[in-house]
């Protein structure tokens, strides 16, 4: 049958349904729908989600006058859009633009439009795409040129707020602190958040990214994310009785957890960077005792995500490490499977007696060449030693390798788990290998040859392969 004769089910939908659909699209894609037909030409203007992103208009490769003209064109488009906007409601509004100090009047007008629409979600992101750390802006206050307008503090419909790279942020000025459900703050000084977070009784998710002078975090949030922040001292306290998901990445600090329902925690993510690379770049080390204290005070969690840093720290301990068994059912290891990580991997496996799923999230090769091999260490035979001395053999059901390339350490590791099931009760059911995206043909050949080898030696375990 001629496909052109098929009814167009999408076009048969009423406008109100189409508006709901395009409102779920990224704003840039939403605008593109205007080229579909005459009916769609102005339909996109009814979207409930508006986002003006400089990155959609200004290429990173532009410099000088070319970049200046592109930024002006971006603001003109935003102005033209809101000028022709109808009286339809808008639920979400975003403006993302670096170096806003030259255009503060125009940006404030766009924010005023969002406030007038009584949006529920507001994103004001003025960070620069070249920034990588709070150190890029902490001592350069001129880099933070946008001050949160009074009208935003008075917006009593706001449920979700993202503020990045703003100056003089004063959260206690919000007239309705109890309505917040999601809050994300980035590239700002945050010395006193405790009173605001306690008042935000409905806050579900709170994230702080590349902020500094963070002292104490207290509140009823379900999810807390801290990424590359400078804590006020070597100890930061968390008072979060309802927290279920805790994600931390950055420098190693002693994190003190107060009044947490230890039976309620579902996920803990710990990322302290790469141990040897960080020490080589910064010339510093963190005392192992600090890591011991942190891991001993962590609440039990169903899912534990561990970085390469910790795997290497375990290897570096000169004294026995006191660490109680954890109730983790899903262990995710961000690793390159360097030999210096092997003892850390084995240590964690033997301390997870309830483990059901083990995931290796393979990291890309390091740009820093580090001598990782000890003279008496043989990575080829490490995993065949004491193969039956495993606490996880009675519980582990699935092993997952993401970004699989079929390297020798990957193959030896997976063989270790498959062969461990050859004696006694067989519990392991699946090994899932997700081949890394973007491999050249010769690399794909190596990866799939490794898959076939694992499938041949597997008698009772199903080895599945997926394209990432």
C-alpha positions as CSV (number, residue, x, y, z in Angstrom):
1,X,0.0,0.0,0.0
2,X,1.2,3.5,-0.8
3,X,2.5,5.0,2.4
4,X,1.4,8.5,1.3
5,X,-2.2,7.3,1.4
6,X,-1.9,6.4,5.1
7,X,-3.7,8.7,7.5
8,X,-1.6,11.2,9.4
9,X,-2.6,10.3,12.9
10,X,-0.4,13.1,14.4
11,X,-2.2,15.8,12.4
12,X,-5.5,14.4,13.4
13,X,-4.9,15.2,17.0
14,X,-6.4,18.4,18.4
15,X,-4.2,21.4,19.0
16,X,-4.3,21.1,22.7
17,X,-2.8,17.6,22.5
18,X,-0.1,18.7,20.0
19,X,0.9,21.6,22.3
20,X,1.3,19.1,25.2
21,X,3.5,17.0,23.0
22,X,5.8,19.8,21.7
23,X,6.1,21.2,25.2
24,X,8.0,18.0,26.1
25,X,10.5,18.7,23.3
26,X,13.7,20.7,23.8
27,X,12.8,24.3,22.8
28,X,15.1,24.3,19.8
29,X,13.3,21.2,18.4
30,X,10.0,22.7,19.3
31,X,10.7,25.7,17.1
32,X,11.7,23.4,14.2
33,X,8.2,22.0,14.1
34,X,7.0,25.3,12.5
35,X,8.4,24.1,9.2
36,X,6.2,21.0,9.0
37,X,3.0,22.6,7.6
38,X,0.9,25.7,7.7
39,X,-0.9,24.4,10.7
40,X,2.3,23.9,12.6
41,X,3.7,27.3,11.6
42,X,2.5,29.1,14.7
43,X,1.6,26.2,16.9
44,X,5.1,26.1,18.5
45,X,4.4,29.5,20.1
46,X,1.8,27.8,22.3
47,X,4.5,25.7,24.0
48,X,4.5,25.6,27.8
49,X,8.3,25.3,28.0
50,X,10.5,28.2,26.7
51,X,14.3,28.0,26.7
52,X,16.7,30.6,25.3
53,X,20.2,29.0,25.2
54,X,23.1,31.0,23.9
55,X,24.7,27.7,22.8
56,X,21.9,27.2,20.2
57,X,22.9,30.4,18.5
58,X,26.6,31.0,19.2
59,X,29.1,28.5,18.1
60,X,32.1,27.9,20.4
61,X,34.4,28.4,17.4
62,X,33.3,32.1,17.0
63,X,35.6,34.9,18.3
64,X,35.7,38.7,18.2
65,X,33.1,40.5,16.2
66,X,31.5,37.3,14.9
67,X,30.8,36.1,18.4
68,X,29.5,39.6,19.4
69,X,27.0,39.7,16.4
70,X,25.9,36.1,17.2
71,X,25.1,37.0,20.8
72,X,23.2,40.1,19.7
73,X,21.2,38.0,17.3
74,X,20.4,35.6,20.1
75,X,19.0,38.3,22.3
76,X,17.0,39.8,19.4
77,X,15.4,36.5,18.8
78,X,14.5,36.1,22.4
79,X,13.0,39.6,22.5
80,X,11.1,39.0,19.3
81,X,9.6,35.8,20.6
82,X,8.3,37.2,23.9
83,X,7.0,40.3,22.0
84,X,4.8,38.1,19.8
85,X,3.9,35.8,22.7
86,X,0.1,35.3,23.3
87,X,-1.6,35.0,26.6
88,X,-1.0,31.3,26.8
89,X,0.4,30.0,30.1
90,X,4.1,29.1,30.4
91,X,5.2,26.6,33.0
92,X,8.9,26.5,32.4
93,X,11.3,29.3,31.3
94,X,15.1,29.2,30.8
95,X,17.8,31.6,29.8
96,X,21.4,30.4,29.6
97,X,24.0,33.0,28.6
98,X,27.7,33.5,29.6
99,X,29.1,36.9,30.5
100,X,25.8,38.6,30.9
101,X,27.0,41.9,32.4
102,X,26.9,43.8,29.1
103,X,23.2,42.8,28.6
104,X,21.8,43.0,32.1
105,X,18.9,45.3,31.1
106,X,17.7,42.9,28.3
107,X,18.1,39.8,30.5
108,X,16.1,41.4,33.3
109,X,13.3,42.1,30.8
110,X,13.3,38.4,29.9
111,X,13.1,37.4,33.5
112,X,10.3,39.9,34.1
113,X,8.4,38.1,31.3
114,X,8.9,34.8,33.1
115,X,7.7,36.2,36.4
116,X,4.6,37.8,34.7
117,X,3.8,34.3,33.3
118,X,4.0,32.9,36.9
119,X,6.2,30.0,35.8
120,X,6.7,26.9,38.0
121,X,10.2,26.2,36.7
122,X,12.9,28.8,36.2
123,X,16.4,28.3,35.0
124,X,18.9,31.2,35.1
125,X,22.3,29.9,34.0
126,X,25.1,32.5,33.4
127,X,28.1,30.1,33.7
128,X,30.8,30.1,31.0
129,X,31.3,26.8,29.0
130,X,35.0,27.0,29.7
131,X,34.6,26.9,33.5
132,X,35.5,23.6,35.0
133,X,35.8,24.3,38.8
134,X,34.7,26.8,41.4
135,X,38.3,27.9,41.4
136,X,37.7,29.5,38.0
137,X,35.4,32.1,39.6
138,X,35.8,32.1,43.4
139,X,38.3,34.9,43.6
140,X,37.0,36.8,40.6
141,X,33.7,38.4,41.7
142,X,33.5,40.4,38.4
143,X,32.8,37.0,36.7
144,X,29.4,36.9,38.4
145,X,27.5,39.8,36.9
146,X,23.9,38.9,37.3
147,X,22.0,39.7,40.5
148,X,18.8,37.8,41.2
149,X,15.9,40.4,40.7
150,X,13.5,41.1,43.5
151,X,10.6,39.9,41.4
152,X,12.1,36.3,41.4
153,X,12.1,36.3,45.2
154,X,8.4,37.3,45.1
155,X,7.4,34.6,42.7
156,X,5.0,32.4,44.7
157,X,4.4,29.8,42.0
158,X,8.0,28.7,41.8
159,X,8.5,24.9,42.3
160,X,11.8,24.3,40.5
161,X,14.7,26.7,40.4
162,X,18.2,26.6,38.9
163,X,20.5,29.5,39.6
164,X,24.1,29.3,38.3
165,X,26.7,32.1,38.4
166,X,24.6,34.7,40.1
167,X,25.9,37.2,42.7
168,X,24.3,38.1,46.1
169,X,22.0,35.2,46.2
170,X,19.8,35.5,49.3
171,X,17.5,32.5,49.5
172,X,15.8,33.6,52.8
173,X,14.1,36.4,50.8
174,X,11.8,34.1,48.9
175,X,8.2,34.8,50.0
176,X,7.2,31.2,49.7
177,X,10.1,28.9,50.6
178,X,7.8,26.0,51.4
179,X,6.7,25.5,47.7
180,X,10.1,24.5,46.3
181,X,10.5,20.9,45.1
182,X,13.7,21.1,43.1
183,X,16.6,23.5,43.6
184,X,20.0,23.6,41.8
185,X,22.7,26.1,42.7
186,X,26.0,26.5,40.9
187,X,29.1,28.7,40.9
188,X,28.1,30.7,43.9
189,X,29.2,31.4,47.5
190,X,26.8,29.6,49.9
191,X,27.8,30.3,53.5
192,X,24.4,30.0,55.1
193,X,21.7,27.7,53.6
194,X,20.5,25.9,56.7
195,X,17.6,28.1,57.7
196,X,16.3,28.3,54.1
197,X,16.6,24.5,53.6
198,X,14.7,23.8,56.8
199,X,11.9,26.1,55.7
200,X,11.7,24.4,52.3
201,X,9.6,21.6,53.6
202,X,8.5,20.2,50.2
203,X,12.1,20.2,48.7
204,X,12.6,16.8,47.1
205,X,15.9,17.4,45.2
206,X,18.8,19.7,46.0
207,X,22.0,20.0,44.1
208,X,25.0,22.3,44.6
209,X,27.6,22.4,41.8
210,X,31.0,24.1,42.0
211,X,30.0,26.3,44.9
212,X,32.2,27.4,47.9
213,X,32.1,28.1,51.6
214,X,29.4,25.4,52.1
215,X,29.0,24.8,55.9
216,X,26.0,22.7,56.9
217,X,23.1,21.2,54.9
218,X,19.9,20.4,56.7
219,X,16.5,19.7,55.3
220,X,13.9,17.1,54.3
221,X,15.1,16.6,50.7
222,X,15.0,13.1,49.3
223,X,18.0,13.6,47.0
224,X,21.2,15.6,47.6
225,X,23.9,16.1,45.0
226,X,27.2,17.8,45.7
227,X,29.6,18.3,42.8
228,X,33.1,19.8,43.1
229,X,32.3,22.2,45.9
230,X,34.6,23.9,48.4
231,X,33.4,23.0,51.9
232,X,34.0,25.6,54.6
233,X,36.2,23.3,56.7
234,X,37.5,19.7,56.6
235,X,34.2,18.6,58.1
236,X,30.7,19.2,56.6
237,X,27.6,18.2,58.5
238,X,24.4,16.8,56.9
239,X,21.1,16.7,58.7
240,X,18.8,14.9,56.3
241,X,16.3,12.5,58.0
242,X,14.5,11.7,54.7
243,X,17.4,11.4,52.3
244,X,17.3,8.4,49.9
245,X,19.9,9.4,47.3
246,X,23.3,11.0,48.2
247,X,25.8,11.9,45.4
248,X,29.1,13.4,46.2
249,X,32.0,14.3,43.9
250,X,35.0,16.5,44.7
251,X,37.8,16.7,47.2
252,X,38.0,14.2,50.1
253,X,36.4,15.6,53.2
254,X,35.0,14.1,56.3
255,X,31.2,14.1,55.8
256,X,29.2,13.9,59.0
257,X,25.7,12.4,58.7
258,X,23.3,13.4,61.5
259,X,19.8,12.0,62.2
260,X,19.6,10.0,59.0
261,X,17.1,7.2,58.7
262,X,19.7,4.6,57.8
263,X,17.1,2.1,56.6
264,X,15.8,4.7,54.0
265,X,19.0,5.3,52.0
266,X,18.8,3.7,48.5
267,X,21.8,5.2,46.6
268,X,25.2,6.5,47.6
269,X,27.6,7.9,44.9
270,X,31.2,8.7,45.9
271,X,33.6,10.3,43.5
272,X,36.9,11.8,44.8
273,X,38.6,12.0,41.4
274,X,41.5,9.7,40.4
275,X,43.9,9.2,43.2
276,X,47.2,9.0,41.4
277,X,46.3,11.5,38.8
278,X,45.1,14.0,41.4
279,X,48.2,13.6,43.5
280,X,50.5,14.0,40.5
281,X,48.7,17.1,39.3
282,X,48.2,18.8,42.6
283,X,51.2,17.5,44.6
284,X,48.9,16.6,47.6
285,X,47.7,13.4,49.3
286,X,44.7,12.7,51.5
287,X,45.3,10.7,54.7
288,X,43.8,7.2,54.4
289,X,42.3,7.7,57.9
290,X,40.0,10.3,56.4
291,X,38.7,7.8,53.9
292,X,38.3,5.2,56.7
293,X,36.2,7.5,58.8
294,X,34.0,8.5,55.8
295,X,33.2,5.0,54.7
296,X,32.5,3.8,58.3
297,X,29.9,6.6,58.9
298,X,28.1,6.1,55.6
299,X,24.6,4.8,55.9
300,X,23.8,1.4,54.4
301,X,22.6,1.6,50.9
302,X,21.1,-0.6,48.2
303,X,23.2,0.9,45.4
304,X,26.8,2.0,46.0
305,X,28.8,3.8,43.3
306,X,32.5,3.9,43.9
307,X,35.1,5.9,41.9
308,X,38.6,4.8,40.8
309,X,40.1,7.0,43.6
310,X,38.7,4.8,46.3
311,X,39.7,1.6,44.6
312,X,43.3,2.8,44.5
313,X,43.2,4.1,48.1
314,X,42.3,0.6,49.4
315,X,45.5,-0.6,47.7
316,X,47.6,2.0,49.4
317,X,46.6,1.3,53.0
318,X,49.6,0.1,55.0
319,X,47.5,-1.1,57.9
320,X,44.4,-3.4,58.0
321,X,41.3,-1.6,57.0
322,X,38.4,-1.8,59.4
323,X,35.2,-1.7,57.4
324,X,31.9,-3.5,58.3
325,X,30.0,-5.5,55.7
326,X,27.7,-3.3,53.7
327,X,24.1,-4.1,52.7
328,X,24.6,-3.2,49.1
329,X,22.7,-5.1,46.4
330,X,24.1,-3.2,43.4
331,X,27.7,-2.2,43.3
332,X,28.8,0.2,40.5
333,X,32.6,0.6,40.0
334,X,33.9,3.5,37.9
335,X,37.2,2.1,36.9
336,X,39.9,1.6,34.3
337,X,40.8,-1.8,35.7
338,X,44.3,-0.7,36.5
339,X,46.2,-3.3,38.5
340,X,46.4,-0.9,41.4
341,X,42.6,-1.1,41.6
342,X,42.4,-4.9,41.9
343,X,42.8,-5.2,45.7
344,X,40.2,-2.5,46.1
345,X,37.8,-4.3,43.9
346,X,38.3,-7.6,45.7
347,X,38.0,-5.9,49.1
348,X,34.6,-4.4,48.2
349,X,33.3,-7.7,46.8
350,X,34.2,-9.5,50.0
351,X,32.4,-6.8,52.0
352,X,29.1,-7.0,50.1
353,X,27.5,-10.3,51.3
354,X,24.1,-9.3,49.8
355,X,25.4,-8.3,46.3
356,X,23.1,-9.2,43.4
357,X,24.3,-6.9,40.6
358,X,27.9,-5.8,39.8
359,X,28.5,-3.1,37.2
360,X,31.9,-2.0,35.8
361,X,31.5,1.4,34.3
362,X,34.7,1.6,32.3
363,X,36.4,5.0,32.1
364,X,38.2,6.3,29.0
365,X,42.0,5.9,29.0
366,X,43.9,8.3,31.1
367,X,45.8,11.2,29.5
368,X,48.4,11.0,32.2
369,X,51.0,8.1,32.1
370,X,51.5,6.7,35.5
371,X,53.6,3.7,36.5
372,X,50.9,1.4,37.9
373,X,52.7,-1.9,38.0
374,X,54.6,-3.3,41.0
375,X,57.6,-5.5,40.1
376,X,56.2,-8.6,41.8
377,X,52.6,-8.1,40.6
378,X,51.2,-10.2,37.8
379,X,47.8,-8.8,36.6
380,X,47.4,-11.9,34.3
381,X,47.2,-14.3,37.2
382,X,45.7,-12.1,40.0
383,X,42.1,-13.2,39.4
384,X,42.8,-16.9,39.3
385,X,44.2,-16.9,42.8
386,X,41.8,-17.9,45.6
387,X,39.0,-18.1,43.1
388,X,36.7,-20.0,45.5
389,X,37.2,-17.5,48.4
390,X,34.3,-15.3,47.5
391,X,31.4,-14.1,49.8
392,X,29.4,-13.0,46.8
393,X,29.1,-16.4,45.0
394,X,25.8,-17.2,46.8
395,X,24.1,-14.0,45.8
396,X,25.5,-12.4,42.6
397,X,23.1,-12.8,39.7
398,X,24.3,-10.3,37.1
399,X,27.6,-8.8,36.0
400,X,27.5,-5.7,33.7
401,X,30.4,-4.1,31.8
402,X,29.7,-0.8,30.2
403,X,32.0,0.7,27.5
404,X,33.5,-2.8,26.9
405,X,36.4,-2.9,24.5
406,X,37.7,-6.5,25.1
407,X,40.9,-5.5,26.8
408,X,42.9,-8.2,28.6
409,X,42.0,-6.9,32.1
410,X,38.3,-6.8,31.2
411,X,38.4,-10.4,29.9
412,X,40.3,-11.7,32.9
413,X,37.9,-10.0,35.2
414,X,34.8,-11.4,33.5
415,X,36.4,-14.9,33.2
416,X,36.9,-14.7,37.0
417,X,33.2,-14.4,37.6
418,X,32.2,-17.0,35.1
419,X,34.6,-19.6,36.3
420,X,33.7,-18.9,39.9
421,X,30.3,-20.5,39.1
422,X,31.8,-23.8,37.9
423,X,31.7,-25.4,41.4
424,X,28.8,-25.6,43.8
425,X,25.5,-23.8,43.5
426,X,25.2,-21.7,40.4
427,X,23.7,-18.3,41.1
428,X,25.1,-16.0,38.4
429,X,22.6,-15.8,35.5
430,X,23.8,-13.1,33.1
431,X,26.9,-11.3,32.0
432,X,26.0,-8.2,30.0
433,X,28.6,-6.5,27.8
434,X,27.9,-3.1,26.4
435,X,30.4,-2.5,23.6
436,X,31.9,1.0,23.7
437,X,30.4,3.5,21.2
438,X,32.7,5.0,18.5
439,X,35.2,2.1,18.2
440,X,37.0,1.7,14.9
441,X,36.5,-1.5,12.9
442,X,39.7,-3.1,14.1
443,X,38.7,-2.3,17.7
444,X,35.2,-3.7,17.2
445,X,36.8,-6.9,15.9
446,X,38.9,-7.2,19.1
447,X,35.8,-6.5,21.3
448,X,33.6,-9.1,19.6
449,X,36.3,-11.7,19.6
450,X,36.5,-11.2,23.3
451,X,32.7,-11.7,23.6
452,X,32.9,-14.9,21.6
453,X,35.6,-16.3,23.8
454,X,33.6,-15.6,26.9
455,X,30.5,-17.2,25.4
456,X,32.5,-20.3,24.6
457,X,33.8,-20.8,28.2
458,X,30.4,-20.0,29.7
459,X,28.5,-23.2,30.4
460,X,25.7,-22.0,32.7
461,X,25.9,-18.3,32.5
462,X,24.3,-16.3,29.6
463,X,26.7,-13.8,28.0
464,X,24.8,-11.1,26.3
465,X,26.3,-8.3,24.1
466,X,24.7,-4.9,23.4
467,X,25.8,-1.9,21.3
468,X,26.1,1.2,23.4
